[in-house]
Amino acid sequence: MTTTQIDPRSYLKAGQTWTTVACVRPAMQAAIDEAHKRALSDPNAVVEIVIPPGVGRLTTRSPRAPINQSSAAVPKSSYDNRIGFGLRANLAGKIIFRGSGGQSRASVIRLSDNARNLFWIDSDTGIAWIDTAARESSGAVVKRPAKPLMLRNVLFQGFAVDNNFSTGNGHIVCGTVPSYGTSQRYVSVMNVHAADIDVWGVTRPATPTDQNATSKAPFVYVARHFSDYEGNGGPANGTLVGHAWKGWDLETVAGRSAAHTTGWTWMRSLSFSQVRATNTTRGIIVIAENHAAYSHWVDDIAMDSCEHRQDAPYTSAGFPQTSFFIGGSCQGGSASVTSCTSVNVGDDGLELGGMQSVVVRGFTSVNACLSGIYLRFAQPPLDWTTTKVVIEDSTFSITGETLLPTLGGVFRSVPIDTKFTGDAAPYALGELQVTRCATVIDGTYTTEGIARKGVIDRFLRRNRYGWFLIGPVVKASYANCTATLSNVLLNSSVSTDTHQIVMWHSQQKIPPELGVSPSITVTDCRATVADVATNGARGELVGVATHTMGSSTTTRFRLEMTGCDGVFTRADIARLGWLLPSLTPNSCARHVVLGVAGIMTSSTADTCAGVAVFDEQPVASSRVLGITTASWGSAPKVDTSAGPMNSQNMSRV
């Protein structure tokens, strides 16, 4: 293959320069038209469009805009034309948009309120839309493309986009949401990549009502069909139960045609490397329409060294959204997220859904309002028994800025949370593996030059202070992980209120019809509670608490407490219990605890225990060995000579 380079400066008029011309649209459009001419039908064509150094301004409206296929108007109306450049669908060749540097801001395109994004998908030119038998809620005939409609074979590399505080609700660089929050219908995306991209100049929505004016993100690829008519089976199958992705080969015309005929769209082989977004509502979104029963396949999605940062923590007046989102209401294959960072987002740092296999490495979440990583399935996965999420070398932190008295009721973040909802409710995640990860809540903040402790009210965080697993996960494991709570004030207007602080909390609720028993292992992990004060409220501290319908194994777990004088009425290294006995008749929990330790370097809590069984239901068998209570008050070591323990004979500890 031979690469043809096109420089839009060659289309400038005499005397014009890229950085001084009032608008670069005519020159850039001419370069794109030439690229389309070369790459549209030739699979061997590779065309590189230069994004010149300096700042090029985009100040005029597009002469045309894509038709809004969900419009009830006759003929259908178009999207707002305050957009950038249309990219033709179904390229046979490849187009590269390459600048001299994105995060260095060597090549910059500056938007305006006449051009609120840089690229949009041309879903009309060369695309035949046909009528179906379905009707929109407005009564309009539902249309769909006669053949697959794909944005494909495009690379965006080495340039920055100054949003220039332009308004709008949609994507900034490229995506399926050209304007006012309405996704383009029936668009598939494959073999599209972005590297070294920087986006800034965005006004954060001040209130939820501002989202229509200022909710923007660099890349937003949202799969959307027309209605629930397309749900779980497409026009040929209606809402056929058990409809699933059939493994069509999307690299072939026959495979794409078969998937399209059956009602599927897809996002496959998308990568994002070194994409940075500042103050955008969201970061990078690659999803099927959330919580809707659409037939959509997501596979081979990679994010590497990407960053989404907002300049201040979320407040309840703001508009919450997620930094990075892969999957949604879909069935999916694989995804990876490596060395990405989310700061001050009003929702989840990273949300994943519908995927069979996900690996997250080196993820950093700072002040996510809800979850650092949220695993949410809204459609049945392709094979729930083999779904697996691996999370390694990641950090989830909450800072004192979010625990100010005025914000304390907003943040209830947990590092990792799971949920199966909608059509996915009867299923579970096959395996969650968490290794060498840390969760930290440090309430230190400074006002008027004085260091203070963040305030935690009784119901804040719903007892979520460390690792928290309550969703349906069959096999969960934590190894070499830490949980830290420090420099906070337990606050309550009622001195008899009790804060229950659990640093490792597991409640794996598995639908009984699946016929499986969950297991959790916690190995070589440590929980630290330091410099916790009180204004009169007291607390209960638990290192690791396991409520299970199956089995748990805790090995070499260490609970450390220091600087917490007079705060805790009770402190247990481990608590064991049986979850939801009504769902598991004739069965009960089995626990193994090997080598746990509690280290206290200040005065003891009122009551201290090594291991306690605290549910009224029987525990079938538990084995507890190697309990160390050094500096753990006068609590005795557990006597295992009596054999298996239950709530009756464990009362002594």
N, C-alpha and C positions, 0 to 999 in steps of 0.2 A: 504494500500500500504506500502511496505517496501523499504526503501532507501538503495541502495547498493553503498558504497563508493569505488572509485578507485583512488589510489595515483600513479601518473606516476613515482615517485621515486622508486617504487617497480620493475620497468622495467629497471633501470639503471644497468650497469655492475658493477661487484665487483670493489671497489675502486673509483667509480664515485660518485660525489655529484651533486645536482641540480644546484648549483651556480658556480661550477667549470668545469662542462663538457662543451666541446667546442660547442655542439649543443644539445638542448633538444628534437629535432624532433623525433628521434627513440622512446624515452620513452613516449612522449606525444602521438604519433601516435598509439602506442600499447594500451594505455589507452583508446583512442577514439574508436579504433577497438573493444575493449571489451565492451564499452558502447553501441555501435551500435548493437552488437550481442544480448545484453540483451533487449534493448529498441525498436528495429526496429519494432517488431511484437507484443509485449506484451503491451497492453494498461495499465496494472497495474504496469509496471516497472518504477521506478524512480532511475536514476543513477547519482551520484554526482562524478564529476572528480575534484580532488584537484588541485588548482594552488598553489604550495608550496611557503612559504615565501622566500624572497630574490629575486635576479634577475636571471631569466633563459634566456639564449641566443638562438635565432633562427637564425642560420647562413647558412643553406643549403637550396637548392631549393626543391620544392615538387617533388616527383617522377612522379606525374601526375597532369594534370590540366583539367578543364572542357572544353568540346568542345564548340567552338564559333558557335552557331547555325545560326548566320547571315553570316557566312563565305561563300564565293563563291567558295572556293576550293573544289575539289573532290578527296578524301573524305574531309569533312570540317576540318579546322584546329582547334587547341586548343588555349585557352588563354595562355598567358605567364605563365610559371611555377614558377616564382619567387613570390610564394604565400605561405600561411600557411597551415592550416589543413582543409580538406574537411568535411563538415557536411552532412550526408545523408538526403535526402528528405523523407517526408511522415512518420516521426516517429509516431508510435502508442503510445509509452511511452514518458517519459520525461528525458532530460539530463540537468544537472546543472553543470556549470563551476564555482567553488567557490574558491576564494582566501582568504587571511587573512586581506585584506584591499586594496581598490583601491585608494581613495583620500589620504590616509595615505601613499601610495606607499609601503605597507608592502609586497605585492606580485606583482612582475613586470615581464613581458615578454618583452625582448628587440629585436626589429626587425633588419633587415639588408637589403642590396640591393639584397640579395638572397631570402629574405622572406619579402615582402613589406606589408603584412597584416597578421592577426592572423588566421582568419577563412574565408572560402569561401563555397558556396553552391554547393554540388555535384549534378549537374543536369543530370548526365549520369547514374550512377550506379543504376540499377533496374528501370530505366525510359525508356519507349518505346516512340520513336519519330516517327511520321507518316507523310507521304507526304500529302499535300493538293493540291488543283487545282491552287493555286496562285503561282506567281513567284516573286522573289526578283527583284529589279531594275537591278541586274547583270544578270538576267535570271535564277538564281538558283531556284530550287524547294523550296517553303516555307514548313518548317516542324513545327509541333506543338506536344506537348505531347499527347499521347493517353488518359491519365487520368490526373487529377489535379497534379501539381508539387508544393509541398509546403515545405518551411522551417517552421517547427512548433514545439511547445513544448520544447523550449530551454530557459534557464535562464543563463545570464552572470552576475556574482556578485562578487564584492570585489577584483578586481585586476586592475592593471594599465598596460598600453602598452606604452613603450618608442619607438616611431617611429625611434629614433636614426638617424634622418635626412636622412632616406632612401627615395629614389625617388619613383615616381609612381603617377598614376592618378586613384583614386578609394577609397574604404573604407579602414579603418585601423583595426577595431575590427571585424566587420561582415557586410555583405551587398550583393548586387547584382552586384557590379562593381569591379570584382577582379583585373582588370588591364586595362590600357590605355583608360579609360573613356568609354568603351563599356559595356552597361548593359546586363546581362544575360536575355534571352527571356523567357516569359511565366512562371515566378516564382511568386508564391503567398507566402505570409508570414502571419502566424497567431499564436497566443499564444506564442509570443517571447518577452522576457523581459530583461532589463538591469538595474542594480542597483550598485551604488558605483564603477564607472568606471572612470579612469583618463587617458588622452592621451596627450602626449607632445612630444617634439623633432621633430618639423616640420619646414621646411623652407618655409616661405611665398613666393608665386610666385612674382618675382620682376616685371615682365611684363606679359601681356596677353599670350605671346608665351610660357611662362614658365609653363603654367597650365598643359601641357601634361607631364611635368616632376615632378611637385611638388604639384598638386592639390589633397588634401586628406582630409578626414573627418572620424570621428570615426565610425558612422553608416550611411550607404547610401542604403536605400531600394527603388529602382526605378523600377516601373512596366513598362515593355516594351513588346509590341507585335512585329509583323514583319513589317507591313506596314499599310497604310490606308485601305487595304482590311479588316483588323480586326476592323476598326473604326465603332463605333455606331452600333454594331450588330453582329460582329463576322462572322464566315464562313457561318452560316446559314442565315444571314440576310443582309449581305453586309452593305450598308450605309442607312439602314432603318430609316426613320425619326420617331422620338418619341421612339426609343429604350431606355429602362430604366431598372434599376435594379429591379428584381421582388421579392425581399425579400426572396430569398432562404435561408434555414437554413444551415449555413456553419458548424454547429456542427454534421451534419449527412452526411453519404456517399451519399445518394440520392440528398440532396441539393447541395453538392459540384459538383456532377456529372452533374446535370442540369445546373448549372451556367457555368461550363466548356464547356459543349456541345454548349451553346449559345454564347460562345466566351469571357467569362469574366474571369479575374483574380481578386485577392483581397488581401488586407492587413487589417487584423482585429485582435483586442485585442493585441496591442503592447504597452508596457509601458517602459518609460525611467526615472529613478529616480537617482538623484545625479550623472549625467554624466557630466564630465568636460573635455573641449578640449581647448588647448592653441595653438594659431597660425595656427590651421588648416584652410583651405580655407572655409569650412563649418562646421556646428555643427552636427545636427541630421536631416536627410532627410528621409521622408516617403511619397513618391509621385508616381503618375502616370507620365509617360513621359510628360513633360511640353508642352503645346500648341499643343498637338496631339490628334486626335480623336480616342482614344482607349477606350475599354470597361473595366473599372476598378472600383472596389468598395473599399472604404476606410472607416473604422468604428472602434470606440472604441480605439482611439489613445490617450495616456496620456503621458505628459512630466511634470516632477515635480523636482524642485530644480536643474535644469541643467544649465550649464554655458558654453558659447562659447566666448572666449576672444582672441583678437589679440593685440599685444603689442604696436601698434601705429595706428593712424587713417589711413584710406584708402587714397591713392593718385591716380591720374588719370592714373599713369603708372602701377598700380596694376591690379589684377584680381578680379572683384567683384563677390561675392556670398552671399547667405543668411545663417544666423545662424541656424534657425529652420524653417522647411518647412513641412507642412502637407497638403496632398490633391493633388493639381495640377490638371491635366486634368482627372477628375474622377467624379463619383457620390459618395457621402459620407453620413455617418450617423453622429456620434458625435465625438468630440475631446475636450480635456482639456489641458491647459498649465498653470502651477501653479509655481510661484516663480522662474521663469527662467530669465537668464541674458544674454544679448548680448552686447559686447563691441567692438567698432571700426570695425564693419563689413562693407564691401564695397558695400553692397546691402541693403536688408531689415533685420531688426532684427528677425521678425517672418513673414512668409508668409503662408496664409491659402487659400484653394480653394476647391470648390465643396461640402463642408460639409453642412449638414442641421442645425446642432447645435454645436456651439463652445463657451466655457467659458474660458476666460483668466483672471487670477487673479495674482496680484503681479508681473507683468512682468516689467523688467527694460531694457531699450534700451539706450545705450550711444553711440553717434556718429555714428548711422546708416546713411550711405550715402544717402539712398533713403527714405524708410519708416520705422518707428518703427514697425508697423504692417501693412501688405499689404494684403487686402482681394481681391483676384483675382480669378475669375471664368472663365474657358475656355471651359467647357461643361455645358449644362443646368443642374441645380440642380434637384434632385428628385422631389421636390415641392418648387418652388421658393417662394410661398406665405408664407411658414412657416419657411424659413431660418432665423436664428437668431444668432447674435454674441453678446456676453456679455463681456465687458472688464471692470475690476474693479481694483482699488488700484494699478495702474500701473504708471510708470514714464518714460518719453521720454525726453532725454536731449542731447543738443549739447554744447560742451565745446569750449573754446577759441583756443584750438589746431587746430580745424578744420576751424577757421576763420582767419588764417594767410593770409597775402596777396598772398602767393604762392598757397594756397589751397582753397581760398574763392569761386572760381568758381565751385568747385567740389561738395560741400555739399548742397543739396536742400531738406533735409529730412523733412518729415511731420510725426506727431505722428501716424495717422491712415489714410490710403488711400484705396479706393475701385476701382475696375475695372472689368467690364464684357466684355470679348473679345471672338473672334471666334464664335463658336456655341452658346455661352452663351450671346452674345451681345443683343438679344431681351429681356433679363430678368433683374431682379433686386434683391437686397438683401431685404428680408422682413423686418428685424428690426436690428438696431444697437443701443446698449445700453451701454453708457460710464458713469461710476460712480466713483467718488473720484480719478480721474486721474490728472496728472500734465504734462505739457510740458514746458521745460525750455531751453532757449538759453542764455547762459552767455558767453560773448565774452572775459572775462578776461584771459590774458595769460602773461607770464613773459619772457622777454629776457634781458640778461645782467643785471639781478637784477632789472629791471624796469618793473612795471606793466603797461600793455597796453590794449587797446580795440581791439577786433576783428573787421575786416573790412567787411562791407557788401556793395557790389556793387549794382547798380540799378536793374539789372536783376537777381541777385542771389536769389535763392529760389522761383522765380516766384510769389512774394508777399506772400509766405507761411512762416509765422512767428509764428503762434500759432496753434490752431486747424483748420483743413482744411478738408472739405468734398465736393468732387466734383462728386463722382461716383453715380451710381443708387442705392439709398437706399430709401425705401418707408417710413419707420418710424425711425427717428433718435432722440436720446435723450442724452443730457449731463447734469449731475447733480453733484453738489459739485466738480467741476473741476476748475483748474487754468491754466493760460497761462502767461509766464513771458519772457520778452525780456529785457536784461540789458547789459550794458558795451560794446556797439558796436559803431562803427563809420560809419555813412552813407557816402559813398564815390562815387564820380562821377567826371569825367574830365570836365563835362559840368554843370555849376552852375545852369542852368535852369531845369535840370532833377529833376523829383519828384519821391521819393520812396513812394509807397503806402503800408503801413504796416497795415495789418488786423489781429487782434488777434483771431477772431472767424469767420471763413468764410464758408458759406454753399451754395452749388449750387447742389442740388439733381436733376440730369438729368434722368428722368424716360422715357423709351421708350413709346410713346403715345399709341401704340397698346395694352399695358397692361391695359389701362383704369382705372388707379388709380392715385390719387393725393398724393404727398408726404407730410409729415409733419416733423417738427423739433421742439424740445423743448429744451431750454437752461435755467436751473433752478439753482439758488444759485451758480453762477459761478463768477470768478474774473479774470480780465486781468490786468497785471502790466507791465508798460514800465518805465524803470529807467536808468538814466545815459547814455542816448543816445546823442552822439555828431555828428558834421558834419564838413566836410572840405569845405562846401559851398553848398552842395546838400541840398534840403529841402524835407520834407516828409509830407504825409497825414496819420493821425492815425485814425483807426476805431476800436472800441471795438468789436462789433458783427455786421457782415454784412450778411443779409439773402436775397439771390436771390432764389425765390421759384416758382414752378409751382403749389404749393398747399397752405399750411398754416404754419405759424411759431408762436411760443409763447416764449417770453423772459421774465423771471420773476426773479426779484432780482439779476440783473446783475450789476457788479461794475467794472468800468474802473478807474485805478489809474495811474497817470503820475507824475514823479518826476525827477528832474535833467536833463531836456531836453530843456534848454533855447535856443530859436532861431532856433529850429529844425523843428517844424511842422507848416505848413501853415494853416492846418485845423485839428480839432479833433472832432470826433463824437462818442458819446457813442454807438449809434446804427444807422445802415442804413438799409432801407427796400426797396426791389425791387421785380420785376416780372421777372422770368427767362424764356427765350426762348418762347416768345408769339406765334411764328409761330408754335410751337408744341402743343399748347393748345388753339385752336381757341375758342372764345366766353367765355373765362374764364380768371381770373386774381388772383393775389395773395391776401391772407388774413393774416394779421399780428395782433398779440396782444402783447403789451409791458406793463408789470406791474412792476413798482418799479425798475427803473434802476438809477444808480448814477455815477457821474463822479467826481473824487477827484483830484485836481491839487495842488501840493505843491511847484511849481516853477512858473515862469512867464507863462502867457497864450500863447496858440497858436494864430495865427492871427485871426482865426475864430473858434469858439467853438459852438457845438450844442448838444442838448440832443438826439433828434431823427430826422433823415432826410430820406425822400423818394427821391431817386435819379434817378430812371429810368424814361424814357419818357412814358412808358406804364402805364395805370391806375392801381391803387391798389383798389380792390373792396371794402375792408373795413379794417380799422385799428383802434385799440383801444389802447390809450396810457394814462396810469395813473401813478401817483407817480414818476415823474421825479425829481431828485434832482441834482442840478448843483452847489453844494457847492464848492467854490473856483474854479469854472469852468468859470472864466472870467465873461463877461456880458451877456452871452447867456440866453435868457428868458426860463422859463419853458414852456412846450408845452401847448397850449390852446386847450382843447378838446371840448369846447362848440360848435364849428362849426360842430360837427358830424364827419362822416367818412371823411378820408383825402386821397388826391391823390397828385400827384407831383405838381399840381398847387397850392393848398392851403397850402402845407407844405413848400413852398419856404421861408416863414417867419422865419423858424428855421434853 
